[in-house]
Amino acid sequence: MTFIAHDTLVWLSKSIGLFYLLILSAAVVVYAYWPANRKSFERAAKSIIEGEDRPWG
């Protein structure tokens, strides 16, 4: 039975976590700048401005 040293396991988990976060960040940036999503983002940005600008109630 082969055991993995603690230092090796820590290095491996940090490396996998780093690549996971890099890939996740790249996916978020690609989603945000994807041309098909432009209309929904513009509609969301304008919906805040077009709302009623009066106190509630």
Secondary structure, DSSP 8 states (H G I E B T S, - for coil): -----HHHHHHHHHHHHHHHHHHHHHHHHHHHH-GGGHHHHHHHHHHHHHS--S---
